[in-house]
Amino acid sequence: MKYDLVVIGGGIVGLTSAYHFARQFGGRILIVDAQPGPAQGNTARSVGGFRMGLFTSKVNRLISETTVRFYLDVQNSGYDLGIHQVGYLILLDEARYDQYVATVRELFEAGTANLLPAADLKEMIGFIELDLSDEESELLGLKPIKGAIFSPYSGYLDVEKLARFYYEELVKMGVDFLFNTRVEKLTLAAVNKIGHPREPFAWQEKRIEFVESSNGTFEADTFILAAGAWTQELLDPIGIDSYIKPKKRQVFAAHARGDLEAFFNVQGFNSYGTLPMTFIPRGPFVVPRVRDRSIWMGLSDDIGRKWGIDFEAEDIFYYDNVYPLLRKIFPIIEGARPMSKWAGCYSINSIDENPVAFRVMNLVVATGGSGSGVMKADSLGRIAAALALGRQEAELYGGTVVPSTLLGIKGRSVEPELLVF
């Protein structure tokens, strides 16, 4: 059977790409994924955080905020996506305070972020430690906290509920799914065949004719490769570079019991009475999860963390790296042990850590969320669908029209994000 579109990867980007292709064109569509169900790879391992009004890059702001507005409207229409706008709180130490304040001044003026002095932080979060001038803090590289940036409209969502929304909509539209099927090869053919057993030759125009998988071959007019951290494994054999490399990230969760209940008794930030999703100098983050009353913690390490696929969460990483830093700033974490842990891989765009979406032959590559794939997925899916349909423009949610080449590789002009934490 020949399809109009085969999507390789049933994670959040594959789902959004197929969803927008189906809405605009219809046709016979197949989504192939190695996992037993939709979005059970790296998407399922995501924290699900999203920023609103907290980007300096115009492209970042556009593709993220149109995506999140779509999610909010889906939830407001009655489909629960588990969205909690608890806010983002970025703590600033003495070393970074002036630089960050200058970087985000336009966000303060726009009213999408606020600057909180240390005195206000201490008043609102009684259990926080801001002084950090002792010997242990110095050893850990921590410096006194001078203030914080607060983004009231940011927060997190339930990635499983989000994936379920797209999956159910795709099923309604008649899209086929094939799970437990690993795509092993993209097979090239000549556009104009001459019948020679060794073609395609270097001088022939080429196309992807079909994909080979653990469950047979699948032919299509167009293919979308949305395999995230596995993208380059399929592109390397045919000589295409997406500049995407995988790197492991880990999350640790603890029950909010005893002293940790204080994370759910913080007033002034949000309507839930919780600490916002909080980012600490030197890298750690802490996320009070409202529905299951747990505390999620993690840290994105770069230098020293090898590139590659790795899903093994390490207890020692929590105790050696995450716990010591968080405990200094939130002493009530003293003795906290994770009840669960998991690891996944960011698909990191090594150029500028923004998504990529480009077309080569009849193949569209859409990936490179670099840790923010969920919050950009709907817009990335719209752009990928436009590329697959051969359109020069893509319409994002809310009506903004952008070139379909906006996130391409050649001639890329995505401005760097200055607010990185």
ZAKEGU-316602 format. One line per field, with one value per residue (C-alpha): chain; x, z, y; residue in three letters; residue number from 1. Coordinates in Angstrom, 2 decimals. Example, Ala and Ser with C-alpha at 12.3 -4.5 7.8 and 13.67 -1.06 7.14 Angstrom:
chaine = (A  A)
east = (12.30  13.67)
up = (7.80  7.14)
north = (-4.50  -1.06)
residu = (Ala  Ser)
num = (1  2)
***
This chain:
chaine = (A  A  A  A  A  A  A  A  A  A  A  A  A  A  A  A  A  A  A  A  A  A  A  A  A  A  A  A  A  A  A  A  A  A  A  A  A  A  A  A  A  A  A  A  A  A  A  A  A  A  A  A  A  A  A  A  A  A  A  A  A  A  A  A  A  A  A  A  A  A  A  A  A  A  A  A  A  A  A  A  A  A  A  A  A  A  A  A  A  A  A  A  A  A  A  A  A  A  A  A  A  A  A  A  A  A  A  A  A  A  A  A  A  A  A  A  A  A  A  A  A  A  A  A  A  A  A  A  A  A  A  A  A  A  A  A  A  A  A  A  A  A  A  A  A  A  A  A  A  A  A  A  A  A  A  A  A  A  A  A  A  A  A  A  A  A  A  A  A  A  A  A  A  A  A  A  A  A  A  A  A  A  A  A  A  A  A  A  A  A  A  A  A  A  A  A  A  A  A  A  A  A  A  A  A  A  A  A  A  A  A  A  A  A  A  A  A  A  A  A  A  A  A  A  A  A  A  A  A  A  A  A  A  A  A  A  A  A  A  A  A  A  A  A  A  A  A  A  A  A  A  A  A  A  A  A  A  A  A  A  A  A  A  A  A  A  A  A  A  A  A  A  A  A  A  A  A  A  A  A  A  A  A  A  A  A  A  A  A  A  A  A  A  A  A  A  A  A  A  A  A  A  A  A  A  A  A  A  A  A  A  A  A  A  A  A  A  A  A  A  A  A  A  A  A  A  A  A  A  A  A  A  A  A  A  A  A  A  A  A  A  A  A  A  A  A  A  A  A  A  A  A  A  A  A  A  A  A  A  A  A  A  A  A  A  A  A  A  A  A  A  A  A  A  A  A  A  A  A  A  A  A  A  A  A  A  A  A  A  A  A  A  A  A  A  A  A  A  A  A  A  A  A  A  A  A  A  A  A  A  A  A  A  A  A  A  A  A  A  A  A)
east = (0.00  1.29  0.63  0.44  2.53  4.52  5.61  8.56  8.19  5.03  6.30  4.83  6.45  5.40  1.86  1.57  3.07  0.61  -2.29  -1.74  -1.02  -4.26  -6.29  -5.00  -4.80  -6.25  -5.09  -3.65  -1.28  0.76  2.66  5.33  6.94  9.20  7.30  4.10  1.99  2.00  4.57  6.13  9.71  11.40  8.16  6.88  10.05  9.57  8.86  6.39  7.42  6.53  7.48  5.08  6.49  9.96  12.01  14.31  14.49  11.60  11.51  11.51  8.74  6.66  6.80  6.49  3.73  1.52  1.92  1.02  -1.96  -3.25  -2.84  -4.61  -7.52  -7.75  -7.95  -10.44  -12.62  -12.97  -10.09  -7.92  -4.22  -3.13  -1.97  -0.90  0.33  2.29  4.87  8.61  10.97  14.59  16.84  19.68  22.91  25.27  27.34  24.44  21.99  22.99  23.45  20.07  18.19  19.57  18.78  15.08  14.31  11.92  10.00  9.58  8.31  5.89  4.51  5.24  7.91  8.61  11.80  11.65  14.28  15.73  13.70  10.44  11.59  12.36  9.01  7.09  9.20  10.03  12.05  14.43  18.07  19.48  22.66  24.83  28.04  29.28  32.22  30.06  28.26  31.59  32.79  29.66  30.13  26.97  26.79  24.24  20.90  20.23  16.78  14.70  12.81  9.21  7.14  3.51  2.08  4.61  4.10  3.81  1.38  0.81  2.62  0.68  -2.63  -1.29  -0.16  -3.51  -5.33  -3.43  -3.63  -7.39  -7.87  -5.69  -7.63  -10.86  -9.36  -8.53  -4.74  -3.10  -0.66  1.88  3.58  6.34  7.90  11.42  12.32  15.75  16.49  15.43  15.71  16.68  15.53  15.94  13.10  13.41  14.46  16.40  16.11  19.77  20.32  22.84  20.81  20.35  23.60  25.23  24.03  20.37  17.78  16.75  13.83  12.96  10.96  10.16  11.28  12.46  11.32  11.19  7.64  8.07  8.49  6.25  6.08  4.84  4.85  6.26  7.97  8.34  11.21  10.32  12.38  13.93  17.11  17.22  16.98  20.61  20.86  18.55  20.05  23.73  23.52  22.06  24.43  22.07  22.98  20.32  22.88  20.91  22.66  21.12  22.10  20.69  18.63  17.35  14.41  13.94  10.62  9.97  6.70  5.72  5.63  6.78  8.82  8.43  4.75  5.95  6.43  2.63  2.06  3.60  1.38  1.62  2.86  -0.12  -3.67  -2.48  -0.56  2.66  6.23  6.62  8.73  12.06  15.48  18.62  21.97  24.39  21.64  19.17  15.41  12.55  8.90  6.07  3.49  0.03  -2.06  0.11  1.73  5.25  8.46  10.30  13.99  16.73  19.79  20.93  24.61  26.59  30.40  31.30  27.98  28.61  26.41  24.34  21.16  20.93  17.77  19.35  18.60  21.47  20.87  24.41  23.73  20.96  23.05  26.25  24.86  21.19  20.71  23.72  22.79  19.05  19.58  21.64  18.88  15.96  17.20  13.86  15.06  17.53  17.30  14.85  15.11  13.53  10.54  11.04  13.46  13.66  15.89  15.36  17.32  17.07  17.43  19.79  20.35  24.07  23.94  21.59  19.39  16.23  14.14  14.95  12.48  13.72  12.94  15.36  13.87  10.50  11.74  10.91  13.04  11.40  13.23  15.71  13.50  16.63  14.55  11.71  10.09  6.75  6.31  7.12  5.58  2.35  4.10  6.85  4.17  2.47  5.77  6.62  3.18  3.60  6.97  5.50  2.72  5.25  3.99  6.18  4.36  2.98  0.19  0.76  -2.03  -3.68  -3.08  0.59  2.12  5.82  8.04  8.03  11.84  11.91  13.62  15.67  19.39  20.60  20.43  19.37  18.97  17.45  18.66  20.21  18.18  19.79  17.68  19.14  18.86)
up = (0.00  -0.88  1.44  0.79  3.92  6.24  9.52  11.23  14.95  17.05  19.63  20.06  16.92  14.76  16.10  15.49  12.00  11.01  12.64  10.64  7.41  7.84  8.61  5.56  3.04  4.33  2.29  3.49  6.40  8.42  11.64  12.52  15.96  17.78  21.06  22.00  21.90  21.01  22.60  24.80  23.91  24.99  24.95  27.88  29.83  29.53  32.48  30.23  31.21  29.04  28.95  28.20  27.78  28.79  25.59  24.09  20.67  18.42  16.75  20.12  21.35  18.22  17.91  21.66  22.52  19.54  20.55  24.19  23.23  21.18  24.17  26.45  24.05  23.78  27.56  27.77  25.26  27.75  26.95  30.05  29.19  32.80  32.27  35.45  35.06  38.29  36.89  36.34  38.98  37.88  40.83  40.08  42.02  42.35  39.39  36.91  38.25  36.24  33.01  33.22  34.27  31.26  28.97  29.89  30.48  27.52  29.11  32.29  30.26  28.40  31.68  30.93  33.62  36.95  38.85  42.50  44.97  47.53  50.37  48.57  47.82  51.49  52.57  50.07  50.50  54.18  53.82  51.11  51.89  49.97  51.84  50.56  51.82  53.90  53.08  51.71  49.32  48.10  47.56  45.49  43.46  44.84  45.44  47.37  45.60  44.75  43.20  40.72  37.46  37.78  34.74  35.92  32.73  32.40  33.88  32.93  31.38  31.36  28.27  28.23  28.10  25.35  23.25  23.85  22.45  19.16  18.95  19.42  16.84  14.34  14.87  14.20  10.92  9.84  10.27  10.58  13.38  13.49  16.88  18.01  14.61  14.32  11.09  10.08  6.75  4.39  0.91  -2.00  -5.60  -8.81  -9.70  -13.33  -13.26  -16.11  -14.85  -13.87  -10.77  -9.25  -9.52  -8.24  -9.62  -8.36  -11.41  -10.98  -9.14  -6.05  -3.71  -0.72  -2.22  0.92  4.48  5.66  9.12  11.51  10.25  6.50  4.01  3.55  0.43  0.30  -1.78  1.15  4.43  7.66  9.87  13.45  15.34  17.81  19.36  16.78  13.75  12.75  12.87  9.84  8.09  8.31  5.85  3.13  3.78  5.30  8.41  10.76  13.33  15.96  18.71  21.72  25.32  28.46  30.96  34.29  36.58  40.20  42.07  45.83  47.78  49.30  52.87  56.12  55.58  51.81  52.16  52.47  48.68  48.46  50.92  49.18  48.58  46.09  42.98  41.64  42.40  43.47  46.47  45.40  44.71  40.98  38.75  40.08  38.44  40.56  39.61  38.62  36.86  39.12  38.94  41.24  40.18  42.69  40.82  41.99  41.15  42.68  45.31  44.42  43.89  40.60  40.55  37.95  36.44  32.82  32.68  29.53  29.69  30.84  29.74  26.57  23.52  22.89  23.67  27.35  29.41  32.69  35.55  38.03  41.80  42.22  39.90  42.22  45.38  43.90  41.74  42.20  45.93  47.27  45.35  46.04  49.73  50.19  48.79  50.18  53.47  53.93  51.23  53.79  53.66  50.73  48.76  45.32  45.18  41.44  38.72  34.95  32.11  28.54  25.76  24.50  20.73  20.80  17.81  18.21  16.21  18.26  20.31  18.41  16.41  12.81  10.01  6.47  3.29  1.19  -1.82  -0.62  2.97  5.70  8.85  11.96  15.27  17.59  20.43  22.62  25.76  24.71  22.13  23.92  24.19  20.48  19.05  17.58  15.63  14.54  13.32  11.31  9.66  8.93  7.39  5.17  3.98  3.28  1.24  -0.75  0.56  0.95  4.05  7.23  9.32  13.06  15.62  15.81  12.15  12.07  8.74  8.55  5.77  5.82  5.68  9.00  10.85  7.93  7.94  4.83  5.22  8.85  10.65  13.99  16.59  19.71  22.90  25.56  28.50  29.13  32.60)
north = (0.00  3.45  6.39  10.10  10.65  8.43  10.02  8.39  8.99  9.07  11.53  14.99  16.46  13.52  13.78  17.53  17.23  14.52  16.38  19.56  17.68  15.72  18.83  20.67  17.85  14.59  11.61  8.31  8.88  6.40  7.09  4.52  4.33  1.89  2.29  0.39  3.56  7.28  9.57  6.89  7.70  10.91  12.89  10.82  11.63  15.38  17.67  19.49  23.00  25.97  29.63  32.45  35.95  34.81  34.72  37.35  35.64  36.68  33.26  31.50  33.75  33.24  29.47  28.88  31.29  30.42  26.78  27.40  29.56  26.65  24.33  26.79  27.08  23.29  23.07  25.94  24.08  21.25  18.86  18.58  18.91  19.23  22.81  24.59  28.16  28.13  30.54  30.33  31.73  32.24  32.98  35.39  35.44  38.40  37.26  37.16  39.72  42.81  40.85  39.14  42.26  44.13  41.19  40.98  44.65  44.68  41.80  43.80  46.74  44.46  43.14  39.48  39.19  40.84  41.54  40.51  41.73  39.35  40.86  40.07  36.53  35.90  37.30  35.15  31.99  31.77  28.56  29.82  30.56  33.53  34.46  31.58  33.13  30.21  27.93  25.10  27.47  28.78  25.22  24.48  27.64  29.24  32.98  35.07  35.45  39.07  38.71  36.75  37.00  35.84  34.86  34.53  32.98  30.15  26.71  23.06  20.59  16.84  15.57  12.29  14.16  16.42  13.45  11.75  14.79  14.70  10.91  10.86  13.60  11.73  8.51  10.42  11.64  8.09  8.25  4.82  3.98  1.19  0.78  -1.58  -0.96  0.39  2.18  0.94  2.61  5.38  3.89  6.11  5.69  7.66  10.01  8.90  5.27  3.69  0.12  -0.36  -2.55  -0.11  3.06  5.66  6.99  10.16  12.08  11.09  13.14  11.20  10.71  8.54  5.69  3.76  3.09  -0.29  -1.31  -4.24  -4.76  -4.45  -1.61  1.43  3.55  7.14  10.28  12.27  11.41  13.38  12.31  13.32  10.77  13.20  11.86  9.03  11.35  11.37  7.57  7.48  10.50  9.59  6.64  8.89  11.81  14.40  16.40  17.79  19.02  17.09  15.14  13.33  14.03  12.44  14.43  13.08  13.84  12.77  12.92  13.00  12.88  16.23  14.95  16.48  19.62  19.33  20.21  23.81  23.86  23.72  26.53  29.53  32.54  35.38  33.60  31.66  30.57  27.10  28.40  26.66  27.61  28.31  26.09  27.36  27.49  27.75  29.28  26.52  24.58  22.71  23.12  22.17  21.73  21.28  19.15  20.13  17.07  14.37  16.62  15.62  17.55  17.02  17.90  17.83  19.46  19.74  18.92  19.58  19.44  15.95  14.42  12.43  12.62  9.50  7.58  6.66  6.07  4.95  7.36  7.49  7.73  8.99  11.91  13.11  12.78  14.21  17.01  17.90  17.44  19.42  22.57  22.45  21.71  24.87  27.08  25.05  23.55  21.73  19.31  17.93  14.14  14.03  10.80  10.31  7.97  7.62  8.66  8.57  9.68  10.73  12.37  15.91  16.13  19.09  21.34  21.94  25.19  27.37  24.99  25.88  23.38  22.56  21.89  21.53  19.61  17.56  15.75  14.43  14.15  16.69  16.64  18.14  17.86  19.57  20.78  20.93  20.53  22.81  20.56  20.27  24.03  24.49  21.32  22.66  25.41  23.02  20.60  23.34  24.27  20.62  20.08  23.15  21.84  18.42  20.04  22.07  25.39  28.45  29.69  28.19  29.66  29.40  29.38  32.78  33.57  34.59  33.56  32.65  31.31  27.53  27.80  29.71  26.85  25.55  24.79  26.62  30.37  29.96  33.27  32.33  34.81  33.26  33.12  35.31  34.17  30.73  29.28)
residu = (Met  Lys  Tyr  Asp  Leu  Val  Val  Ile  Gly  Gly  Gly  Ile  Val  Gly  Leu  Thr  Ser  Ala  Tyr  His  Phe  Ala  Arg  Gln  Phe  Gly  Gly  Arg  Ile  Leu  Ile  Val  Asp  Ala  Gln  Pro  Gly  Pro  Ala  Gln  Gly  Asn  Thr  Ala  Arg  Ser  Val  Gly  Gly  Phe  Arg  Met  Gly  Leu  Phe  Thr  Ser  Lys  Val  Asn  Arg  Leu  Ile  Ser  Glu  Thr  Thr  Val  Arg  Phe  Tyr  Leu  Asp  Val  Gln  Asn  Ser  Gly  Tyr  Asp  Leu  Gly  Ile  His  Gln  Val  Gly  Tyr  Leu  Ile  Leu  Leu  Asp  Glu  Ala  Arg  Tyr  Asp  Gln  Tyr  Val  Ala  Thr  Val  Arg  Glu  Leu  Phe  Glu  Ala  Gly  Thr  Ala  Asn  Leu  Leu  Pro  Ala  Ala  Asp  Leu  Lys  Glu  Met  Ile  Gly  Phe  Ile  Glu  Leu  Asp  Leu  Ser  Asp  Glu  Glu  Ser  Glu  Leu  Leu  Gly  Leu  Lys  Pro  Ile  Lys  Gly  Ala  Ile  Phe  Ser  Pro  Tyr  Ser  Gly  Tyr  Leu  Asp  Val  Glu  Lys  Leu  Ala  Arg  Phe  Tyr  Tyr  Glu  Glu  Leu  Val  Lys  Met  Gly  Val  Asp  Phe  Leu  Phe  Asn  Thr  Arg  Val  Glu  Lys  Leu  Thr  Leu  Ala  Ala  Val  Asn  Lys  Ile  Gly  His  Pro  Arg  Glu  Pro  Phe  Ala  Trp  Gln  Glu  Lys  Arg  Ile  Glu  Phe  Val  Glu  Ser  Ser  Asn  Gly  Thr  Phe  Glu  Ala  Asp  Thr  Phe  Ile  Leu  Ala  Ala  Gly  Ala  Trp  Thr  Gln  Glu  Leu  Leu  Asp  Pro  Ile  Gly  Ile  Asp  Ser  Tyr  Ile  Lys  Pro  Lys  Lys  Arg  Gln  Val  Phe  Ala  Ala  His  Ala  Arg  Gly  Asp  Leu  Glu  Ala  Phe  Phe  Asn  Val  Gln  Gly  Phe  Asn  Ser  Tyr  Gly  Thr  Leu  Pro  Met  Thr  Phe  Ile  Pro  Arg  Gly  Pro  Phe  Val  Val  Pro  Arg  Val  Arg  Asp  Arg  Ser  Ile  Trp  Met  Gly  Leu  Ser  Asp  Asp  Ile  Gly  Arg  Lys  Trp  Gly  Ile  Asp  Phe  Glu  Ala  Glu  Asp  Ile  Phe  Tyr  Tyr  Asp  Asn  Val  Tyr  Pro  Leu  Leu  Arg  Lys  Ile  Phe  Pro  Ile  Ile  Glu  Gly  Ala  Arg  Pro  Met  Ser  Lys  Trp  Ala  Gly  Cys  Tyr  Ser  Ile  Asn  Ser  Ile  Asp  Glu  Asn  Pro  Val  Ala  Phe  Arg  Val  Met  Asn  Leu  Val  Val  Ala  Thr  Gly  Gly  Ser  Gly  Ser  Gly  Val  Met  Lys  Ala  Asp  Ser  Leu  Gly  Arg  Ile  Ala  Ala  Ala  Leu  Ala  Leu  Gly  Arg  Gln  Glu  Ala  Glu  Leu  Tyr  Gly  Gly  Thr  Val  Val  Pro  Ser  Thr  Leu  Leu  Gly  Ile  Lys  Gly  Arg  Ser  Val  Glu  Pro  Glu  Leu  Leu  Val  Phe)
num = (1  2  3  4  5  6  7  8  9  10  11  12  13  14  15  16  17  18  19  20  21  22  23  24  25  26  27  28  29  30  31  32  33  34  35  36  37  38  39  40  41  42  43  44  45  46  47  48  49  50  51  52  53  54  55  56  57  58  59  60  61  62  63  64  65  66  67  68  69  70  71  72  73  74  75  76  77  78  79  80  81  82  83  84  85  86  87  88  89  90  91  92  93  94  95  96  97  98  99  100  101  102  103  104  105  106  107  108  109  110  111  112  113  114  115  116  117  118  119  120  121  122  123  124  125  126  127  128  129  130  131  132  133  134  135  136  137  138  139  140  141  142  143  144  145  146  147  148  149  150  151  152  153  154  155  156  157  158  159  160  161  162  163  164  165  166  167  168  169  170  171  172  173  174  175  176  177  178  179  180  181  182  183  184  185  186  187  188  189  190  191  192  193  194  195  196  197  198  199  200  201  202  203  204  205  206  207  208  209  210  211  212  213  214  215  216  217  218  219  220  221  222  223  224  225  226  227  228  229  230  231  232  233  234  235  236  237  238  239  240  241  242  243  244  245  246  247  248  249  250  251  252  253  254  255  256  257  258  259  260  261  262  263  264  265  266  267  268  269  270  271  272  273  274  275  276  277  278  279  280  281  282  283  284  285  286  287  288  289  290  291  292  293  294  295  296  297  298  299  300  301  302  303  304  305  306  307  308  309  310  311  312  313  314  315  316  317  318  319  320  321  322  323  324  325  326  327  328  329  330  331  332  333  334  335  336  337  338  339  340  341  342  343  344  345  346  347  348  349  350  351  352  353  354  355  356  357  358  359  360  361  362  363  364  365  366  367  368  369  370  371  372  373  374  375  376  377  378  379  380  381  382  383  384  385  386  387  388  389  390  391  392  393  394  395  396  397  398  399  400  401  402  403  404  405  406  407  408  409  410  411  412  413  414  415  416  417  418  419  420  421)
***
